[in-house]
Amino acid sequence: MFKENYASITEGNKQWQSLEAGTSKLYDWDPKSSYIHNPPFFQSMKATPEPVKDINEAYCLLNMGDSITTDHISPAGKIAKDSPAARYLREVHKTQDKDFNSYGSRRGNDEIMARGTFANIRLINKMASKVGPYAVNVETGEEKAVFDVAKEYMTKGRDIILLAGKEYGSGSSRDWAAKGPYLQGVRAVIAESFERIHRSNLVGMGILPLQFKAG
């Protein structure tokens, strides 16, 4: 029975055999897909890493307290209808609201995950006037979605940092909790303490994890 079952295991079933596959050794990215997208950190990757740049006159995007979890940073739940991710799906992919799905299901699309970074409705930014995924543009005083403010800073070439309290990045280990801030232009996170694995993930994305001295 074992030999009979495994003799043709590499052939797959009829559904598998009917799938169309390209001949290239590289993945053929479909620009029309709202689920899978070629992220910038793949497109700009070079054989030799570029030298680390100084952080100058950085703007603080978020000033947060203790126990900011990876779910605060990169929520996996429902995409809110008034969020930057929802606007992107409607405007770019003509997606209907009922088909938004969740951040967790769309984690293969950096455009959505970058917009979903810090989109948790329970996020508290001490710089904002209300609880939720909001930030304040320090140049204009306008309060907007975190992604929108980050994009305005990036457009002007501003360095961005985050401030936090104890246990920043605690909770489940999510790669997008580091990739998302990177795509929002965050250069450094200054916190009282970090969850160990998340700190390593930040370093892996080129974000500097800095820790306040005691007191």
N, CA, C and O of each residue as an XYZ file, in Angstrom:
860
protein
N       0.835     -1.204      0.000
C       0.000      0.000      0.000
C       0.876      1.263      0.000
O       0.593      2.229     -0.709
N       1.956      1.234      0.818
C       2.861      2.382      0.882
C       3.475      2.663     -0.488
O       3.466      3.803     -0.951
N       4.001      1.636     -1.129
C       4.628      1.794     -2.440
C       3.617      2.278     -3.480
O       3.937      3.098     -4.341
N       2.409      1.763     -3.386
C       1.368      2.121     -4.344
C       0.977      3.596     -4.217
O       0.791      4.290     -5.217
N       0.856      4.065     -2.953
C       0.459      5.454     -2.715
C       1.559      6.449     -3.067
O       1.279      7.536     -3.572
N       2.805      6.080     -2.802
C       3.910      7.015     -2.990
C       4.597      6.888     -4.343
O       5.491      7.678     -4.648
N       4.207      5.927     -5.154
C       4.833      5.755     -6.467
C       4.565      6.951     -7.381
O       5.394      7.292     -8.224
N       3.397      7.589     -7.208
C       3.025      8.713     -8.086
C       2.806     10.007     -7.309
O       2.066     10.884     -7.753
N       3.452     10.126     -6.145
C       3.194     11.281     -5.264
C       3.611     12.607     -5.895
O       3.012     13.644     -5.610
N       4.634     12.580     -6.750
C       5.104     13.828     -7.365
C       4.217     14.278     -8.527
O       4.362     15.396     -9.019
N       3.302     13.415     -8.966
C       2.447     13.757    -10.101
C       1.240     14.595     -9.682
O       0.729     15.387    -10.474
N       0.787     14.426     -8.452
C      -0.374     15.168     -7.983
C      -1.666     14.658     -8.581
O      -1.669     13.718     -9.376
N      -2.779     15.293     -8.189
C      -4.079     14.895     -8.719
C      -4.405     15.678     -9.990
O      -3.582     16.453    -10.478
N      -5.607     15.471    -10.519
C      -5.992     16.102    -11.780
C      -6.034     17.629    -11.644
O      -5.646     18.354    -12.560
N      -6.512     18.107    -10.483
C      -6.577     19.551    -10.267
C      -5.171     20.174    -10.279
O      -4.955     21.247    -10.842
N      -4.229     19.472     -9.645
C      -2.841     19.957     -9.616
C      -2.243     19.958    -11.019
O      -1.574     20.914    -11.413
N      -2.482     18.896    -11.763
C      -1.926     18.777    -13.108
C      -2.529     19.792    -14.074
O      -1.891     20.165    -15.059
N      -3.752     20.240    -13.801
C      -4.422     21.188    -14.695
C      -3.983     22.631    -14.469
O      -4.317     23.505    -15.270
N      -3.232     22.902    -13.382
C      -2.775     24.263    -13.105
C      -1.741     24.697    -14.141
O      -0.853     23.933    -14.521
N      -1.882     25.960    -14.590
C      -0.908     26.505    -15.534
C       0.298     27.035    -14.762
O       0.154     27.675    -13.720
N       1.474     26.759    -15.288
C       2.705     27.213    -14.636
C       3.660     27.779    -15.672
O       3.816     27.223    -16.759
N       4.301     28.900    -15.323
C       5.267     29.506    -16.231
C       6.555     28.700    -16.299
O       6.770     27.777    -15.513
N       7.388     29.054    -17.229
C       8.662     28.342    -17.404
C       9.829     29.055    -16.727
O      10.910     28.481    -16.591
N       9.619     30.304    -16.300
C      10.701     31.073    -15.680
C      11.019     30.534    -14.291
O      10.149     29.994    -13.608
N      12.265     30.684    -13.884
C      12.672     30.298    -12.538
C      12.273     31.373    -11.522
O      12.303     31.131    -10.315
N      11.905     32.546    -12.008
C      11.480     33.639    -11.138
C       9.960     33.731    -11.130
O       9.306     33.430    -12.129
N       9.412     34.143    -10.009
C       7.955     34.253     -9.886
C       7.430     35.349    -10.799
O       8.000     36.439    -10.858
N       6.361     35.069    -11.501
C       5.742     36.019    -12.420
C       4.698     36.833    -11.663
O       3.552     36.406    -11.521
N       5.100     38.011    -11.178
C       4.204     38.840    -10.373
C       3.055     39.361    -11.223
O       3.272     39.859    -12.327
N       1.844     39.248    -10.717
C       0.658     39.722    -11.417
C       0.269     41.085    -10.852
O      -0.177     41.163     -9.708
N       0.427     42.167    -11.629
C       0.111     43.503    -11.108
C      -1.362     43.694    -10.779
O      -1.710     44.629    -10.058
N      -2.224     42.842    -11.281
C      -3.650     42.952    -11.018
C      -4.057     42.291     -9.700
O      -5.173     42.489     -9.222
N      -3.154     41.509     -9.118
C      -3.496     40.781     -7.897
C      -3.554     41.720     -6.699
O      -2.669     42.553     -6.500
N      -4.606     41.570     -5.910
C      -4.712     42.355     -4.677
C      -4.227     41.553     -3.469
O      -4.244     42.048     -2.342
N      -3.800     40.321     -3.707
C      -3.348     39.456     -2.619
C      -1.826     39.269     -2.597
O      -1.241     39.075     -1.531
N      -1.195     39.325     -3.751
C       0.256     39.121     -3.822
C       0.885     40.249     -4.628
O       0.442     40.550     -5.736
N       1.916     40.870     -4.071
C       2.577     42.009     -4.726
C       4.070     41.962     -4.442
O       4.493     41.558     -3.359
N       4.860     42.376     -5.416
C       6.316     42.393     -5.255
C       6.722     43.555     -4.351
O       6.617     44.710     -4.765
N       7.179     43.285     -3.137
C       7.461     44.372     -2.179
C       8.718     45.161     -2.536
O       9.618     44.628     -3.186
N       8.789     46.426     -2.119
C       9.944     47.274     -2.429
C      11.271     46.705     -1.945
O      12.300     46.894     -2.595
N      11.257     45.998     -0.792
C      12.534     45.489     -0.285
C      13.046     44.305     -1.102
O      14.180     43.876     -0.894
N      12.255     43.766     -2.018
C      12.741     42.811     -3.014
C      13.207     43.551     -4.267
O      14.244     43.224     -4.844
N      12.436     44.542     -4.675
C      12.738     45.267     -5.902
C      14.056     46.032     -5.809
O      14.779     46.149     -6.798
N      14.367     46.550     -4.631
C      15.567     47.383     -4.472
C      16.763     46.618     -3.916
O      17.812     47.212     -3.669
N      16.620     45.316     -3.716
C      17.691     44.525     -3.110
C      18.897     44.425     -4.037
O      18.754     44.160     -5.231
N      20.076     44.638     -3.480
C      21.320     44.565     -4.248
C      22.248     43.522     -3.637
O      22.093     43.134     -2.479
N      23.210     43.077     -4.432
C      24.157     42.064     -3.956
C      24.977     42.599     -2.792
O      25.302     41.862     -1.861
N      25.309     43.889     -2.848
C      26.088     44.531     -1.784
C      25.207     45.533     -1.045
O      24.713     46.476     -1.662
N      24.996     45.357      0.252
C      24.147     46.282      1.011
C      24.679     47.705      0.958
O      25.890     47.927      0.955
N      23.768     48.661      0.916
C      24.168     50.057      0.936
C      24.602     50.451      2.355
O      24.102     49.888      3.329
N      25.515     51.399      2.478
C      25.968     51.807      3.815
C      24.834     52.410      4.635
O      23.924     53.031      4.087
N      24.895     52.224      5.945
C      23.880     52.761      6.839
C      23.971     54.286      6.867
O      25.060     54.851      6.968
N      22.822     54.938      6.775
C      22.791     56.397      6.770
C      22.458     56.930      8.159
O      21.770     56.272      8.940
N      22.947     58.115      8.455
C      22.637     58.761      9.726
C      21.151     59.131      9.786
O      20.496     59.315      8.760
N      20.646     59.234     11.006
C      19.271     59.693     11.228
C      19.351     61.144     11.686
O      19.918     61.443     12.737
N      18.780     62.036     10.890
C      18.897     63.462     11.177
C      17.534     64.132     11.302
O      16.649     63.921     10.473
N      17.374     64.944     12.350
C      16.172     65.760     12.552
C      14.901     64.946     12.313
O      14.001     65.378     11.591
N      14.839     63.773     12.923
C      13.715     62.856     12.707
C      12.430     63.383     13.355
O      12.463     64.061     14.382
N      11.324     63.059     12.738
C      10.012     63.361     13.285
C       9.477     62.121     14.000
O       9.673     60.994     13.545
N       8.802     62.346     15.120
C       8.184     61.238     15.850
C       6.788     60.997     15.275
O       5.926     61.875     15.307
N       6.588     59.793     14.749
C       5.298     59.442     14.174
C       4.300     59.050     15.254
O       3.134     59.441     15.207
N       4.776     58.261     16.245
C       3.917     57.788     17.329
C       4.673     57.848     18.641
O       5.854     57.506     18.704
N       3.991     58.281     19.683
C       4.532     58.260     21.039
C       3.606     57.355     21.857
O       2.509     57.759     22.242
N       4.062     56.130     22.115
C       3.196     55.099     22.710
C       3.650     54.727     24.123
O       4.750     55.077     24.551
N       2.792     54.022     24.822
C       3.074     53.618     26.189
C       3.623     52.209     26.277
O       4.306     51.736     25.368
N       3.315     51.535     27.394
C       3.813     50.176     27.642
C       2.993     49.129     26.885
O       1.861     49.373     26.468
N       3.611     47.954     26.724
C       2.932     46.757     26.195
C       2.283     46.977     24.830
O       1.142     46.575     24.602
N       3.015     47.612     23.938
C       2.567     47.716     22.552
C       2.891     46.384     21.881
O       4.058     46.050     21.680
N       1.848     45.628     21.538
C       2.045     44.280     21.011
C       2.176     44.291     19.491
O       1.956     45.309     18.835
N       2.541     43.132     18.955
C       2.632     43.008     17.496
C       1.252     43.159     16.859
O       1.158     43.482     15.675
N       0.181     42.931     17.621
C      -1.161     43.141     17.078
C      -1.507     44.622     17.016
O      -2.293     45.035     16.163
N      -0.937     45.426     17.904
C      -1.084     46.875     17.788
C      -0.345     47.357     16.536
O      -0.834     48.217     15.804
N       0.832     46.789     16.309
C       1.691     47.230     15.206
C       1.167     46.728     13.868
O       1.068     47.491     12.907
N       0.834     45.447     13.807
C       0.378     44.850     12.553
C      -0.832     43.954     12.808
O      -0.692     42.736     12.913
N      -2.010     44.549     12.907
C      -3.212     43.757     13.174
C      -3.500     42.762     12.056
O      -3.209     43.026     10.889
N      -4.068     41.629     12.416
C      -4.380     40.592     11.423
C      -5.872     40.510     11.131
O      -6.301     39.701     10.308
N      -6.656     41.332     11.790
C      -8.108     41.231     11.686
C      -8.721     41.995     10.521
O      -8.079     42.227      9.497
N      -9.960     42.374     10.701
C     -10.781     42.990      9.655
C     -10.195     44.311      9.157
O      -9.638     45.085      9.935
N     -10.326     44.560      7.858
C      -9.904     45.822      7.263
C     -11.061     46.817      7.390
O     -12.115     46.627      6.783
N     -10.867     47.861      8.167
C     -11.923     48.848      8.400
C     -12.276     49.574      7.105
O     -11.403     49.832      6.276
N     -13.555     49.902      6.932
C     -14.033     50.490      5.681
C     -13.530     51.917      5.447
O     -13.547     52.400      4.314
N     -13.081     52.595      6.512
C     -12.596     53.961      6.363
C     -11.076     54.051      6.477
O     -10.535     55.135      6.693
N     -10.386     52.920      6.335
C      -8.936     52.864      6.518
C      -8.188     53.110      5.214
O      -8.770     52.989      4.136
N      -6.892     53.458      5.299
C      -6.084     53.609      4.081
C      -6.049     52.341      3.228
O      -6.024     52.422      2.000
N      -6.046     51.169      3.874
C      -6.049     49.913      3.123
C      -7.340     49.757      2.327
O      -7.320     49.288      1.189
N      -8.461     50.152      2.925
C      -9.751     50.084      2.238
C      -9.772     51.028      1.039
O     -10.257     50.666     -0.033
N      -9.247     52.238      1.221
C      -9.195     53.197      0.117
C      -8.367     52.642     -1.035
O      -8.731     52.781     -2.202
N      -7.251     52.013     -0.688
C      -6.382     51.429     -1.717
C      -7.109     50.333     -2.484
O      -7.045     50.292     -3.713
N      -7.796     49.451     -1.779
C      -8.508     48.352     -2.435
C      -9.605     48.882     -3.357
O      -9.798     48.369     -4.459
N     -10.317     49.907     -2.904
C     -11.387     50.470     -3.728
C     -10.829     51.174     -4.969
O     -11.287     50.944     -6.088
N      -9.830     52.035     -4.748
C      -9.347     52.893     -5.827
C      -8.462     52.162     -6.831
O      -8.551     52.407     -8.034
N      -7.614     51.273     -6.344
C      -6.654     50.611     -7.229
C      -7.204     49.315     -7.812
O      -7.035     49.047     -9.001
N      -7.857     48.515     -6.985
C      -8.320     47.201     -7.433
C      -9.839     47.116     -7.613
O     -10.370     46.067     -7.977
N     -10.530     48.230     -7.356
C     -11.990     48.268     -7.518
C     -12.675     47.165     -6.704
O     -13.684     46.597     -7.122
N     -12.105     46.882     -5.539
C     -12.636     45.832     -4.669
C     -13.855     46.346     -3.907
O     -13.837     47.449     -3.360
N     -14.896     45.546     -3.879
C     -16.091     45.909     -3.116
C     -15.849     45.683     -1.629
O     -15.037     44.841     -1.244
N     -16.552     46.432     -0.809
C     -16.351     46.368      0.637
C     -16.512     44.944      1.173
O     -15.773     44.532      2.067
N     -17.449     44.210      0.646
C     -17.708     42.852      1.143
C     -16.549     41.893      0.859
O     -16.476     40.811      1.442
N     -15.642     42.296     -0.041
C     -14.527     41.432     -0.414
C     -13.191     41.890      0.166
O     -12.138     41.398     -0.241
N     -13.225     42.828      1.111
C     -11.984     43.330      1.700
C     -11.181     42.212      2.373
O      -9.954     42.172      2.277
N     -11.891     41.306      3.053
C     -11.231     40.228      3.789
C     -10.432     40.819      4.951
O     -10.785     41.887      5.452
N      -9.367     40.150      5.386
C      -8.609     40.595      6.565
C      -7.157     40.886      6.202
O      -6.672     40.506      5.136
N      -6.477     41.573      7.122
C      -5.041     41.819      6.918
C      -4.269     40.506      6.894
O      -3.311     40.350      6.137
N      -4.692     39.577      7.718
C      -4.018     38.287      7.767
C      -4.078     37.550      6.439
O      -3.120     36.882      6.049
N      -5.208     37.673      5.743
C      -5.366     36.981      4.463
C      -4.623     37.694      3.336
O      -4.324     37.088      2.307
N      -4.327     38.971      3.528
C      -3.668     39.757      2.482
C      -2.210     40.080      2.820
O      -1.652     41.065      2.338
N      -1.615     39.244      3.645
C      -0.240     39.534      4.089
C       0.783     39.361      2.979
O       1.960     39.658      3.181
N       0.355     38.882      1.799
C       1.263     38.797      0.656
C       1.323     40.071     -0.156
O       2.068     40.147     -1.134
N       0.542     41.087      0.236
C       0.519     42.354     -0.490
C       1.052     43.472      0.408
O       0.388     43.886      1.358
N       2.243     43.948      0.101
C       2.891     44.977      0.936
C       2.122     46.294      0.923
O       2.138     47.028      1.911
N       1.442     46.603     -0.196
C       0.693     47.861     -0.277
C      -0.405     47.899      0.783
O      -0.671     48.948      1.370
N      -1.027     46.778      1.021
C      -2.088     46.698      2.016
C      -1.512     46.616      3.424
O      -2.013     47.263      4.343
N      -0.462     45.822      3.591
C       0.110     45.638      4.926
C       0.797     46.904      5.434
O       0.791     47.169      6.636
N       1.386     47.684      4.538
C       1.978     48.959      4.955
C       0.884     49.909      5.432
O       1.059     50.635      6.410
N      -0.233     49.893      4.735
C      -1.359     50.743      5.125
C      -2.048     50.226      6.392
O      -2.703     50.985      7.106
N      -1.891     48.936      6.659
C      -2.483     48.344      7.851
C      -1.599     48.406      9.075
O      -2.016     48.009     10.163
N      -0.376     48.900      8.914
C       0.539     49.012     10.052
C       0.067     50.112     11.003
O      -0.215     51.233     10.579
N      -0.014     49.783     12.277
C      -0.546     50.665     13.323
C      -2.011     51.037     13.039
O      -2.448     52.146     13.346
N      -2.764     50.090     12.447
C      -4.177     50.338     12.145
C      -5.102     49.783     13.221
O      -6.318     49.742     13.035
N      -4.534     49.357     14.344
C      -5.348     48.795     15.428
C      -6.221     49.892     16.054
O      -5.730     50.969     16.394
N      -7.509     49.605     16.200
C      -8.439     50.616     16.718
C      -8.204     50.937     18.186
O      -8.745     51.917     18.699
N      -7.395     50.114     18.876
C      -7.113     50.347     20.294
C      -5.733     50.983     20.508
O      -5.287     51.125     21.647
N      -5.081     51.354     19.451
C      -3.769     52.003     19.563
C      -3.912     53.359     20.252
O      -4.820     54.130     19.943
N      -3.002     53.639     21.192
C      -3.000     54.945     21.859
C      -1.712     55.677     21.504
O      -0.618     55.271     21.897
N      -1.862     56.744     20.767
C      -0.750     57.630     20.425
C      -0.907     58.891     21.267
O      -1.889     59.618     21.121
N       0.041     59.149     22.131
C      -0.064     60.279     23.055
C      -0.092     61.626     22.329
O      -0.474     62.642     22.909
N       0.312     61.627     21.068
C       0.317     62.870     20.293
C      -1.056     63.160     19.674
O      -1.339     64.293     19.282
N      -1.906     62.129     19.590
C      -3.219     62.283     18.950
C      -4.291     62.614     19.979
O      -4.097     62.417     21.179
N      -5.422     63.119     19.501
C      -6.489     63.548     20.405
C      -7.469     62.428     20.734
O      -8.314     62.586     21.614
N      -7.366     61.294     20.035
C      -8.318     60.207     20.243
C      -7.622     58.860     20.101
O      -6.550     58.749     19.506
N      -8.264     57.842     20.665
C      -7.747     56.477     20.588
C      -7.983     55.926     19.180
O      -9.038     56.150     18.586
N      -7.006     55.215     18.662
C      -7.145     54.623     17.339
C      -5.909     54.858     16.493
O      -4.914     55.395     16.981
N      -5.961     54.463     15.233
C      -4.789     54.529     14.344
C      -4.549     55.918     13.774
O      -4.645     56.131     12.566
N      -4.234     56.862     14.658
C      -4.085     58.249     14.226
C      -2.718     58.815     14.608
O      -2.130     58.446     15.625
N      -2.236     59.719     13.761
C      -0.976     60.417     14.019
C      -1.172     61.883     13.661
O      -2.127     62.253     12.978
N      -0.254     62.703     14.135
C      -0.332     64.146     13.882
C       0.883     64.570     13.070
O       2.019     64.298     13.457
N       0.648     65.226     11.960
C       1.742     65.796     11.177
C       2.250     67.025     11.927
O       1.535     68.020     12.055
N       3.470     66.955     12.415
C       3.973     68.036     13.276
C       4.221     69.329     12.498
O       4.359     70.394     13.098
N       4.279     69.243     11.175
C       4.480     70.445     10.364
C       3.168     71.201     10.147
O       3.141     72.432     10.157
N       2.084     70.449      9.952
C       0.795     71.081      9.636
C      -0.188     71.066     10.793
O      -1.147     71.837     10.807
N       0.051     70.177     11.779
C      -0.875     70.028     12.892
C      -2.080     69.175     12.563
O      -2.948     68.985     13.415
N      -2.156     68.653     11.340
C      -3.290     67.823     10.933
C      -3.211     66.429     11.546
O      -2.134     65.839     11.636
N      -4.354     65.913     11.964
C      -4.452     64.569     12.524
C      -5.083     63.652     11.483
O      -6.205     63.885     11.033
N      -4.352     62.611     11.107
C      -4.801     61.702     10.052
C      -4.456     60.271     10.423
O      -3.903     60.001     11.489
N      -4.796     59.358      9.518
C      -4.390     57.964      9.684
C      -2.870     57.882      9.725
O      -2.183     58.656      9.059
N      -2.353     56.949     10.501
C      -0.906     56.820     10.677
C      -0.196     56.705      9.330
O       0.802     57.385      9.093
N      -0.702     55.857      8.457
C      -0.057     55.679      7.155
C      -0.006     56.973      6.361
O       1.001     57.264      5.717
N      -1.087     57.757      6.400
C      -1.140     58.994      5.623
C      -0.094     59.998      6.097
O       0.540     60.667      5.281
N       0.088     60.105      7.411
C       1.106     61.022      7.946
C       2.498     60.512      7.591
O       3.363     61.293      7.194
N       2.719     59.203      7.732
C       4.013     58.627      7.389
C       4.346     58.867      5.921
O       5.490     59.172      5.583
N       3.358     58.730      5.058
C       3.576     58.944      3.626
C       3.951     60.399      3.344
O       4.805     60.672      2.500
N       3.309     61.332      4.053
C       3.646     62.749      3.877
C       5.091     63.012      4.283
O       5.803     63.753      3.605
N       5.526     62.407      5.389
C       6.914     62.560      5.823
C       7.882     61.960      4.806
O       8.896     62.568      4.465
N       7.553     60.754      4.325
C       8.448     60.085      3.370
C       8.562     60.874      2.070
O       9.637     60.946      1.474
N       7.456     61.462      1.634
C       7.463     62.253      0.399
C       8.430     63.426      0.512
O       9.055     63.824     -0.470
N       8.547     63.977      1.727
C       9.447     65.107      1.954
C      10.850     64.670      2.376
O      11.714     65.506      2.636
N      11.071     63.353      2.442
C      12.390     62.849      2.794
C      12.732     62.960      4.266
O      13.907     62.983      4.632
N      11.717     63.029      5.117
C      11.941     63.146      6.556
C      12.239     61.778      7.179
O      11.601     60.783      6.835
N      13.204     61.736      8.087
C      13.435     60.525      8.875
C      12.328     60.413      9.922
O      11.829     61.422     10.421
N      11.952     59.182     10.248
C      10.847     58.941     11.177
C      11.298     58.011     12.297
O      12.014     57.039     12.059
N      10.873     58.319     13.521
C      11.146     57.447     14.668
C       9.844     57.188     15.424
O       8.843     57.878     15.229
N       9.886     56.176     16.292
C       8.780     55.851     17.182
C       9.268     55.889     18.614
O      10.427     55.571     18.880
N       8.407     56.270     19.539
C       8.712     56.239     20.964
C       7.754     55.275     21.648
O       6.570     55.231     21.312
N       8.259     54.505     22.603
C       7.403     53.534     23.295
C       7.930     53.282     24.702
O       9.030     53.704     25.059
N       7.117     52.584     25.492
C       7.486     52.264     26.866
C       8.086     50.875     26.982
O       8.958     50.494     26.201
N       7.612     50.125     27.964
C       8.161     48.797     28.249
C       7.520     47.733     27.345
O       6.371     47.860     26.924
N       8.301     46.682     27.061
C       7.833     45.476     26.348
C       7.297     45.793     24.960
O       6.273     45.242     24.555
N       7.961     46.657     24.237
C       7.535     46.963     22.877
C       7.709     45.728     21.990
O       8.772     45.108     21.981
N       6.651     45.376     21.242
C       6.729     44.232     20.336
C       6.420     42.900     20.978
O       6.770     41.858     20.426
N       5.774     42.905     22.128
C       5.421     41.644     22.783
C       4.258     40.983     22.035
O       3.615     41.606     21.191
N       4.003     39.721     22.357
C       2.943     38.993     21.676
C       3.500     38.058     20.624
O       4.691     37.746     20.623
N       2.632     37.611     19.726
C       3.052     36.654     18.695
C       4.077     37.296     17.761
O       4.018     38.494     17.484
N       5.001     36.494     17.289
C       6.046     36.995     16.396
C       5.486     37.157     14.992
O       5.184     36.165     14.329
N       5.345     38.398     14.530
C       4.822     38.683     13.198
C       5.872     39.432     12.386
O       6.355     40.485     12.802
N       6.222     38.881     11.224
C       7.236     39.529     10.414
C       6.788     40.916      9.943
O       7.612     41.814      9.773
N       5.470     41.087      9.733
C       4.987     42.384      9.261
C       5.041     43.458     10.344
O       4.913     44.642     10.033
N       5.225     43.077     11.594
C       5.384     44.066     12.656
C       6.712     44.808     12.510
O       6.898     45.877     13.091
N       7.633     44.240     11.733
C       8.889     44.927     11.416
C       8.877     45.450      9.981
O       9.372     46.544      9.711
N       8.312     44.665      9.061
C       8.258     45.085      7.654
C       7.375     46.322      7.486
O       7.711     47.233      6.729
N       6.238     46.347      8.201
C       5.306     47.461      8.074
C       5.921     48.806      8.442
O       5.869     49.736      7.637
N       6.507     48.937      9.646
C       7.160     50.195      9.993
C       8.271     50.586      9.018
O       8.460     51.765      8.721
N       9.002     49.584      8.523
C      10.045     49.866      7.522
C       9.439     50.532      6.292
O       9.983     51.509      5.778
N       8.311     50.001      5.823
C       7.660     50.563      4.646
C       7.008     51.906      4.935
O       6.683     52.645      4.005
N       6.809     52.238      6.215
C       6.301     53.560      6.583
C       7.443     54.554      6.821
O       7.206     55.695      7.216
N       8.667     54.117      6.581
C       9.808     55.017      6.695
C      10.418     55.122      8.073
O      11.247     56.001      8.310
N      10.028     54.245      8.995
C      10.570     54.298     10.354
C      12.036     53.879     10.349
O      12.385     52.826      9.816
N      12.881     54.698     10.936
C      14.316     54.426     10.980
C      14.772     53.877     12.330
O      15.761     53.148     12.408
N      14.043     54.231     13.396
C      14.454     53.792     14.736
C      13.234     53.746     15.654
O      12.283     54.512     15.497
N      13.290     52.829     16.614
C      12.291     52.757     17.685
C      13.038     52.942     18.998
O      13.982     52.208     19.290
N      12.618     53.918     19.785
C      13.241     54.165     21.088
C      12.235     53.762     22.155
O      11.174     54.374     22.279
N      12.568     52.736     22.924
C      11.634     52.193     23.923
C      12.355     51.914     25.232
O      13.585     51.906     25.285
N      11.579     51.685     26.292
C      12.174     51.328     27.582
C      12.684     49.898     27.572
O      13.690     49.593     28.212
N      11.991     49.007     26.843
C      12.456     47.623     26.677
C      11.737     47.005     25.480
O      10.672     47.465     25.067
N      12.350     45.943     24.931
C      11.818     45.279     23.735
C      11.590     43.796     23.999
O      12.279     43.185     24.816
N      10.617     43.230     23.297
C      10.519     41.778     23.220
C      11.672     41.300     22.346
O      11.934     41.879     21.291
N      12.352     40.264     22.772
C      13.627     39.859     22.165
C      13.522     39.550     20.670
O      14.319     40.057     19.880
N      12.548     38.724     20.274
C      12.448     38.327     18.871
C      12.064     39.517     17.998
O      12.586     39.677     16.895
N      11.155     40.348     18.492
C      10.767     41.514     17.701
C      11.947     42.464     17.520
O      12.113     43.055     16.453
N      12.747     42.610     18.537
C      13.941     43.456     18.411
C      14.845     42.941     17.295
O      15.374     43.732     16.514
N      15.028     41.622     17.213
C      15.838     41.027     16.151
C      15.207     41.266     14.782
O      15.909     41.523     13.805
N      13.873     41.179     14.718
C      13.176     41.424     13.449
C      13.356     42.869     12.986
O      13.503     43.128     11.792
N      13.343     43.806     13.931
C      13.575     45.206     13.584
C      14.970     45.389     12.982
O      15.138     46.068     11.969
N      15.950     44.784     13.613
C      17.330     44.872     13.108
C      17.411     44.277     11.707
O      18.093     44.816     10.836
N      16.708     43.155     11.495
C      16.716     42.510     10.195
C      16.166     43.389      9.086
O      16.563     43.248      7.929
N      15.260     44.291      9.423
C      14.693     45.216      8.439
C      15.430     46.546      8.411
O      15.032     47.459      7.687
N      16.496     46.666      9.190
C      17.277     47.891      9.167
C      16.730     49.001     10.042
O      17.092     50.166      9.875
N      15.847     48.641     10.988
C      15.315     49.621     11.940
C      16.103     49.517     13.238
O      16.257     48.426     13.786
N      16.596     50.634     13.728
C      17.451     50.640     14.908
C      16.624     50.587     16.190
O      15.853     51.509     16.455
N      16.766     49.517     17.000
C      16.047     49.455     18.281
C      16.916     50.078     19.391
O      17.934     49.504     19.778
N      16.524     51.211     19.880
C      17.281     51.911     20.911
C      16.522     51.862     22.231
O      15.294     51.940     22.259
N      17.265     51.731     23.318
C      16.630     51.584     24.621
C      17.004     52.743     25.529
O      18.175     53.100     25.655
N      15.987     53.326     26.163
C      16.236     54.387     27.136
C      17.042     53.839     28.296
O      16.863     52.687     28.692
N      17.919     54.648     28.837
C      18.627     54.256     30.059
C      17.619     54.269     31.217
O      16.634     55.006     31.200
N      17.892     53.447     32.201
C      16.993     53.363     33.359
C      16.822     54.735     34.000
O      17.800     55.420     34.297
N      15.568     55.125     34.209
C      15.297     56.426     34.824
C      15.289     57.596     33.887
O      15.071     58.729     34.316
